[in-house]
Amino acid sequence: MNYSQLSTAIQDYVENTEATFVAQIPTFVQLAEERIYNSVQIPAIRKNVTGSLTLGVKYLQLPSDWLATFSLAVIEPVTNAQSFMLNKDVNYIRAAYPDPDDTGTPQHYAQFDQNTLILGPTPDLNYAMELHYYYYPQSIVTAGTSWLGDNFETVLLYGAIREAYVYMKGEQDMVANYENKYQESLGLLKVLGDGKDRRDAYRSGQVRIPVL
């Protein structure tokens, strides 16, 4: 389902084609997308970048579209083997590595602020690194198509319709009806995103639901 088809479906379901309503459809869709992306860890909202850790610098700048960290690996300069760093909090980094001049191969990282990670210990070399992270993909509103629209259109449709009924101050039973349909579709998406796609996950800290 592309955006044009989605927009038409929303209007058909709620039986509203008024210009002021139609103008709000992009907002309904984007609110639904944000809600979905914050509920399920699907591969479609994950990407990776490579870069470098700088000698003597214990901070790592995050990409501008970063939402949450999935994993961070430091690459050994001789063997090119990836060593995955452990996620800690800032207090742990400060306590374990109180002296910024205490250098070595970084073993841990923590969220320092919304733009930066702090590393421990401070890098003793210019290491290559690979960061896997979550981000908000381009909306179907602007891209025309999306992974959700192509693979799980029901959760996007029902999520947007629910937002549309809230906007129209619709009957509470209709809002509840489409909220239930949204949650049912979201549950199926969770089986994929937080279930089947986690079957061989290496890290035990990932969200994981049982899959029969």
C-alpha positions as CSV (number, residue, x, y, z in Angstrom):
1,M,0.0,0.0,0.0
2,N,1.5,3.3,-1.0
3,Y,0.6,6.7,0.5
4,S,-2.0,7.5,-2.1
5,Q,-3.8,4.2,-1.5
6,L,-3.5,4.7,2.3
7,S,-4.9,8.2,2.1
8,T,-7.9,7.0,0.1
9,A,-8.5,4.1,2.4
10,I,-8.5,6.4,5.5
11,Q,-11.1,8.6,3.9
12,D,-13.2,5.6,2.9
13,Y,-13.1,4.0,6.3
14,V,-14.1,7.2,8.2
15,E,-16.4,8.5,5.4
16,N,-14.9,11.9,5.5
17,T,-13.5,13.8,2.4
18,E,-13.7,17.3,3.7
19,A,-10.7,19.4,2.7
20,T,-9.8,20.3,6.2
21,F,-9.8,16.6,7.2
22,V,-7.9,15.5,4.1
23,A,-5.2,18.1,4.9
24,Q,-4.7,16.4,8.3
25,I,-4.2,12.9,6.9
26,P,-0.3,13.3,6.7
27,T,-0.3,14.1,10.4
28,F,-2.5,11.0,11.2
29,V,-0.1,8.8,9.3
30,Q,3.0,10.2,10.8
31,L,1.6,9.9,14.4
32,A,0.8,6.3,13.6
33,E,4.3,5.6,12.2
34,E,5.9,7.2,15.3
35,R,3.8,5.1,17.6
36,I,4.6,1.9,15.7
37,Y,8.3,2.6,15.5
38,N,8.4,3.2,19.3
39,S,6.6,0.0,20.0
40,V,8.4,-2.6,17.9
41,Q,12.1,-3.1,17.1
42,I,11.7,-4.1,13.4
43,P,14.8,-4.3,11.2
44,A,13.4,-1.6,8.9
45,I,14.2,1.1,11.6
46,R,17.8,-0.1,12.1
47,K,20.9,1.0,10.2
48,N,24.6,0.9,10.7
49,V,27.5,3.3,10.1
50,T,31.3,2.9,10.3
51,G,33.6,5.5,11.7
52,S,36.5,5.8,14.0
53,L,37.3,6.2,17.7
54,T,40.0,8.9,18.2
55,L,43.1,8.4,20.2
56,G,42.8,10.2,23.5
57,V,39.1,11.2,23.0
58,K,36.6,9.4,25.2
59,Y,33.5,10.7,23.5
60,L,31.8,9.5,20.3
61,Q,29.5,11.8,18.3
62,L,26.2,10.1,17.3
63,P,24.6,10.3,13.8
64,S,22.0,13.1,13.4
65,D,19.2,10.6,12.8
66,W,20.1,8.4,15.8
67,L,17.2,7.3,18.0
68,A,18.7,4.5,20.1
69,T,21.8,2.3,20.1
70,F,21.5,-1.3,19.1
71,S,25.2,-2.3,19.3
72,L,28.7,-0.7,19.1
73,A,31.7,-2.6,18.1
74,V,35.4,-1.6,18.1
75,I,37.5,-3.1,15.3
76,E,40.9,-4.5,16.2
77,P,43.5,-2.8,14.0
78,V,45.6,-5.9,13.4
79,T,43.0,-8.7,13.0
80,N,40.0,-6.6,12.0
81,A,38.0,-8.6,14.4
82,Q,34.9,-6.9,15.9
83,S,34.7,-6.6,19.7
84,F,31.3,-5.6,20.9
85,M,31.3,-3.1,23.7
86,L,29.0,-3.4,26.7
87,N,26.4,-0.8,27.4
88,K,26.7,0.8,30.8
89,D,25.6,4.0,32.4
90,V,27.7,7.1,32.8
91,N,28.2,6.5,36.6
92,Y,29.8,3.2,35.8
93,I,32.1,4.7,33.2
94,R,33.2,7.5,35.6
95,A,33.8,5.0,38.5
96,A,35.5,2.3,36.5
97,Y,37.7,4.8,34.5
98,P,38.1,7.9,36.6
99,D,41.3,9.1,34.9
100,P,40.7,10.2,31.3
101,D,44.4,9.5,30.7
102,D,43.7,5.8,31.5
103,T,43.7,4.5,27.9
104,G,43.2,1.1,26.3
105,T,40.9,-0.7,23.9
106,P,37.3,0.6,24.8
107,Q,35.3,-2.1,26.5
108,H,32.2,-0.1,27.6
109,Y,30.0,2.8,26.4
110,A,27.2,4.9,28.0
111,Q,24.7,7.4,26.8
112,F,26.4,10.7,27.8
113,D,23.8,13.1,26.3
114,Q,21.4,13.1,23.3
115,N,24.3,13.5,20.9
116,T,27.2,11.7,22.4
117,L,28.4,8.4,23.9
118,I,31.1,8.2,26.5
119,L,33.7,5.4,26.2
120,G,35.7,3.5,28.8
121,P,38.6,3.3,28.8
122,T,39.7,6.2,26.6
123,P,40.9,4.9,23.2
124,D,44.7,4.3,23.1
125,L,44.6,4.2,19.3
126,N,42.6,5.4,16.4
127,Y,40.2,2.5,16.2
128,A,37.7,1.8,13.5
129,M,34.2,1.2,14.8
130,E,30.8,0.0,13.7
131,L,27.6,1.4,15.2
132,H,24.2,-0.2,14.7
133,Y,21.3,2.0,15.8
134,Y,17.6,2.7,15.5
135,Y,16.2,5.7,13.6
136,Y,13.0,7.0,12.2
137,P,12.8,6.0,8.6
138,Q,11.5,8.5,6.0
139,S,7.7,8.7,6.4
140,I,5.5,7.1,3.7
141,V,4.0,10.6,3.5
142,T,7.1,12.0,1.9
143,A,8.6,8.8,0.4
144,G,5.4,7.5,-1.1
145,T,6.2,4.0,0.0
146,S,7.7,2.4,3.1
147,W,8.5,-1.0,4.6
148,L,5.3,-0.8,6.7
149,G,3.2,0.1,3.7
150,D,4.6,-2.8,1.7
151,N,4.7,-5.5,4.4
152,F,2.4,-4.6,7.3
153,E,-0.2,-2.2,5.9
154,T,-2.9,-3.1,8.4
155,V,-1.1,-1.8,11.5
156,L,-0.3,1.5,9.6
157,L,-3.9,1.8,8.4
158,Y,-5.6,1.1,11.7
159,G,-3.2,3.3,13.5
160,A,-3.9,6.2,11.2
161,I,-7.7,5.6,11.3
162,R,-7.5,5.7,15.1
163,E,-5.8,9.1,15.0
164,A,-8.4,10.3,12.5
165,Y,-11.3,9.4,14.8
166,V,-9.6,11.1,17.7
167,Y,-9.2,14.2,15.5
168,M,-12.9,14.1,14.5
169,K,-13.9,13.6,18.1
170,G,-15.6,10.5,17.0
171,E,-17.7,8.2,19.2
172,Q,-15.6,6.5,21.9
173,D,-16.7,3.1,20.8
174,M,-15.3,3.7,17.3
175,V,-12.1,5.0,18.7
176,A,-11.9,1.9,20.9
177,N,-12.8,-0.4,18.0
178,Y,-9.9,0.9,15.8
179,E,-7.5,1.0,18.8
180,N,-8.3,-2.7,19.3
181,K,-7.7,-3.4,15.6
182,Y,-4.5,-1.5,15.8
183,Q,-3.3,-3.4,18.8
184,E,-4.2,-6.7,17.2
185,S,-2.2,-5.8,14.1
186,L,0.7,-4.5,16.2
187,G,0.7,-7.8,18.1
188,L,1.3,-9.6,14.8
189,L,4.1,-7.2,13.9
190,K,5.7,-7.8,17.3
191,V,5.7,-11.5,16.6
192,L,7.9,-10.7,13.6
193,G,10.0,-7.8,15.0
194,D,10.4,-8.8,18.6
195,G,10.0,-12.5,18.1
196,K,11.1,-14.2,14.9
197,D,13.8,-11.6,14.1
198,R,15.3,-12.1,17.5
199,R,15.6,-15.9,17.4
200,D,19.4,-15.9,16.8
201,A,20.1,-12.6,18.6
202,Y,23.5,-12.6,20.3
203,R,22.7,-10.1,23.1
204,S,20.4,-11.3,25.9
205,G,19.5,-7.7,26.6
206,Q,17.4,-7.3,23.5
207,V,13.6,-7.2,23.6
208,R,12.4,-10.7,22.8
209,I,9.0,-12.4,22.9
210,P,8.4,-16.1,22.7
211,V,7.5,-17.5,19.3
212,L,5.7,-20.8,19.2
